[in-house]
């Protein structure tokens, strides 16, 4: 692609965004609103999962000491090879 073409395309996009901000009409249709909501729900779920993983890792590191299991019963020597 021609660099001038990319430059004009970028300027057109920038002008479109600025005109929407000035007119205070960011979304042109209901589909724009729906896609915006789905995008932020997705980002929110990803952030929630990252936070849960961090909490789990921090709790496992702090509470890593587990009580040792003691054997209960009689060891069956007949099962040894």
C-alpha positions in Angstrom: 0.0 0.0 0.0 1.0 3.5 -0.7 2.1 5.4 2.5 0.1 8.5 1.4 -3.0 6.3 1.1 -2.5 5.0 4.6 -2.0 8.5 5.9 -5.2 9.8 4.3 -7.1 6.8 5.6 -5.8 7.4 9.1 -6.7 11.1 8.9 -10.2 10.2 7.7 -10.7 7.8 10.6 -9.4 10.3 13.0 -11.7 13.0 11.7 -14.6 10.6 11.9 -13.9 9.9 15.5 -13.5 13.6 16.3 -16.7 14.5 14.6 -18.6 11.8 16.6 -17.1 13.1 19.8 -18.1 16.6 19.0 -21.6 15.6 18.1 -21.9 13.4 21.2 -23.2 10.6 19.0 -20.6 7.9 19.4 -22.8 5.0 18.1 -24.6 5.0 14.8 -26.7 2.0 15.4 -27.9 -0.6 17.9 -25.3 -3.0 16.6 -22.5 -0.6 17.6 -23.9 -0.5 21.1 -24.2 -4.2 21.3 -20.7 -4.9 20.0 -19.3 -2.3 22.5 -21.2 -4.0 25.3 -20.0 -7.5 24.3 -16.4 -6.2 24.0 -16.4 -4.8 27.5 -18.1 -7.9 28.9 -15.3 -10.0 27.4 -12.6 -7.7 28.8 -14.3 -7.8 32.2 -14.4 -11.6 32.2 -10.7 -11.8 31.2 -9.8 -9.4 34.0 -11.9 -11.3 36.5 -10.2 -14.6 35.6 -6.8 -13.0 35.9 -7.6 -11.6 39.3 -9.0 -15.0 40.4 -5.8 -16.7 39.3 -3.6 -14.2 41.1 -5.7 -14.7 44.3 -5.4 -18.5 44.0 -1.6 -18.2 43.5 -1.1 -15.9 46.4 -3.2 -18.1 48.7 -1.4 -21.3 47.6 2.0 -19.6 48.2 1.0 -18.4 51.7 -0.8 -21.5 52.8 1.6 -24.0 51.1 2.3 -25.9 54.3 -0.1 -28.9 54.4 -0.4 -31.3 57.3 1.5 -34.5 56.6 -0.7 -37.6 56.1 0.0 -40.4 58.4 -0.5 -43.9 57.4 -3.4 -45.6 59.0 -3.7 -49.4 59.3 -1.3 -52.2 58.6 1.1 -52.3 55.7 0.4 -55.4 53.6 3.8 -56.9 52.8 2.3 -59.5 50.4 1.7 -56.7 47.8 5.5 -55.8 47.6 7.3 -57.4 44.6 
